[in-house]
């Protein structure tokens, strides 16, 4: 009961801004992207102090994490780094983490084979299928959606899943 619940955090927002800066959607380029990136990571680390019984992460541990070769911002791998950290930041919000993974393709996850390879050649779950009751309770709209997507299968991508 004492655990906080968040809809969208400052850490998430900072990392999304980092991606926007890197892609040129907002001003600042790589310098601003790096600032947003590091601010997002630190903000997420600071969030853990809101949970009962936790110990704050020290400034030296934060600095060491930001300097780690697999984490340190660099322009070449920026989109990968930003979206991998977004995955970490969303550890408490799996639905958002999964949505962002499908949007960006990061982090590089191990495939989760669908039993029997349902025909997508990819063996990867991409979406939830509609609940069984939908086909009887809302048949017209269910069938229209199913036709538009080419079926109602967990391996089919939603329209924005490009990766």
Protein Blocks (a to p, Z undefined) as FASTA:
>chain_A
ZZccdfbdfklmmmmmmmmmmnopaghijmlmmmmmmmmmmmmmmmmmmpghiacddfkl
mmmmmmpmkloccfklmmmmmmmmmmmmmmmmmklmmmmmmmnopacddddddehiaono
nopafbdcddfklmmmmmmmmmmmmmmnopacfkbccfklmZZ
